[in-house]
């Protein structure tokens, strides 16, 4: 209750503090917040552009490495196992760039690679049911 509201023609104050100063501080905080939001938006835009450029380069490399049929097979597999396809594409790109794999990879060769990969990563699930002798 110690705050007195003083109204005048030139300035307003609450508890002795000039409202013009408060408005300036709020405007400064608002400008800083807007600058921070603009900076974040710019960083996000730059990140998206960088990711899009990397993906375009990746797709171009895959077009050179794989036949259209093999690319179609990977696209279908991506619907079910996207993390597996991403990993496989990374490995194929690395192998092709190092010259350790014959280019282009046909659909039949890709099937063989996928089969070998499946056999190595497949886990055998065994369920044993033991019945108690009642």
C-alpha positions as CSV (number, residue, x, y, z in Angstrom):
1,X,0.0,0.0,0.0
2,X,3.0,2.2,0.1
3,X,2.8,2.8,-3.6
4,X,1.1,6.0,-4.6
5,X,-0.3,6.5,-8.1
6,X,0.7,9.9,-9.3
7,X,-0.9,11.1,-12.5
8,X,0.4,14.2,-14.3
9,X,0.4,15.7,-17.7
10,X,4.1,15.1,-18.3
11,X,4.8,11.8,-16.8
12,X,3.2,9.0,-14.8
13,X,4.9,7.1,-12.0
14,X,4.1,4.3,-9.7
15,X,5.9,4.3,-6.3
16,X,8.2,7.0,-7.5
17,X,9.4,5.0,-10.6
18,X,8.9,6.8,-14.0
19,X,6.7,4.7,-16.3
20,X,8.8,6.0,-19.3
21,X,11.8,4.1,-18.0
22,X,9.7,1.0,-17.5
23,X,8.4,1.3,-21.1
24,X,12.0,1.7,-22.3
25,X,13.1,-1.4,-20.4
26,X,10.2,-3.4,-21.7
27,X,10.9,-2.2,-25.3
28,X,14.6,-3.2,-24.9
29,X,13.6,-6.7,-23.6
30,X,11.1,-7.0,-26.5
31,X,13.8,-6.1,-29.0
32,X,16.3,-8.6,-27.5
33,X,13.7,-11.3,-27.6
34,X,12.8,-10.5,-31.2
35,X,16.5,-10.5,-32.2
36,X,16.9,-13.9,-30.5
37,X,13.9,-15.3,-32.3
38,X,15.2,-14.0,-35.6
39,X,18.6,-15.5,-34.9
40,X,17.1,-18.9,-34.1
41,X,14.9,-18.8,-37.2
42,X,18.0,-18.0,-39.3
43,X,19.9,-20.9,-37.8
44,X,17.0,-23.3,-38.4
45,X,16.7,-22.1,-42.0
46,X,20.4,-22.6,-42.5
47,X,20.3,-26.1,-40.9
48,X,17.4,-27.1,-43.2
49,X,19.2,-25.8,-46.3
50,X,22.3,-27.7,-45.3
51,X,20.4,-30.9,-44.7
52,X,18.6,-30.5,-48.0
53,X,21.9,-30.0,-49.9
54,X,23.4,-33.1,-48.1
55,X,20.3,-35.2,-49.1
56,X,20.5,-34.0,-52.7
57,X,24.1,-35.0,-52.9
58,X,23.3,-38.4,-51.2
59,X,20.5,-39.1,-53.7
60,X,22.8,-38.2,-56.7
61,X,25.5,-40.6,-55.4
62,X,22.9,-43.3,-55.0
63,X,21.7,-42.7,-58.6
64,X,25.2,-43.3,-59.8
65,X,25.8,-46.4,-57.5
66,X,22.5,-48.2,-57.9
67,X,20.4,-49.3,-60.9
68,X,16.8,-47.9,-61.0
69,X,15.5,-51.3,-59.9
70,X,17.8,-51.4,-57.0
71,X,16.9,-47.9,-55.9
72,X,13.2,-48.9,-56.2
73,X,13.8,-51.9,-53.9
74,X,15.5,-49.7,-51.3
75,X,12.6,-47.2,-51.5
76,X,10.2,-50.0,-50.8
77,X,12.3,-51.3,-48.0
78,X,12.6,-47.7,-46.5
79,X,8.9,-47.8,-45.9
80,X,9.3,-50.7,-43.5
81,X,12.9,-50.3,-42.2
82,X,14.1,-46.7,-42.7
83,X,17.0,-47.0,-40.2
84,X,18.3,-50.1,-42.0
85,X,18.1,-48.5,-45.4
86,X,19.9,-45.4,-44.2
87,X,22.7,-47.5,-42.8
88,X,22.9,-49.6,-45.9
89,X,23.0,-46.5,-48.2
90,X,25.8,-45.0,-46.1
91,X,27.8,-48.2,-46.4
92,X,27.2,-48.5,-50.1
93,X,28.3,-44.9,-50.7
94,X,31.4,-45.4,-48.6
95,X,32.3,-48.7,-50.4
96,X,31.7,-47.1,-53.8
97,X,33.8,-44.0,-53.0
98,X,36.7,-46.2,-51.8
99,X,36.4,-48.4,-55.0
100,X,35.7,-51.6,-53.0
101,X,32.4,-52.4,-54.8
102,X,31.5,-52.8,-58.5
103,X,29.3,-50.0,-59.8
104,X,26.4,-50.0,-60.7
105,X,24.8,-52.3,-58.2
106,X,22.0,-54.3,-59.8
107,X,18.8,-55.4,-58.1
108,X,20.1,-59.0,-58.0
109,X,23.3,-57.9,-56.3
110,X,21.3,-55.7,-53.8
111,X,19.1,-58.7,-53.0
112,X,22.2,-60.7,-52.2
113,X,23.6,-57.9,-50.0
114,X,20.2,-57.6,-48.2
115,X,20.0,-61.4,-47.7
116,X,23.5,-61.5,-46.3
117,X,22.7,-58.6,-44.0
118,X,19.5,-60.2,-42.9
119,X,21.2,-63.5,-42.1
120,X,23.9,-61.6,-40.0
121,X,21.4,-59.5,-38.1
122,X,18.6,-61.9,-37.7
123,X,18.1,-63.1,-34.2
124,X,16.8,-66.5,-33.6
125,X,13.9,-66.5,-31.2
126,X,13.3,-69.6,-29.2
127,X,10.4,-70.0,-26.8
128,X,10.6,-72.8,-24.3
129,X,7.4,-73.7,-22.4
130,X,7.9,-75.7,-19.3
131,X,4.8,-77.1,-17.6
132,X,4.7,-77.7,-13.9
133,X,3.8,-81.2,-13.0
134,X,0.6,-80.7,-11.0
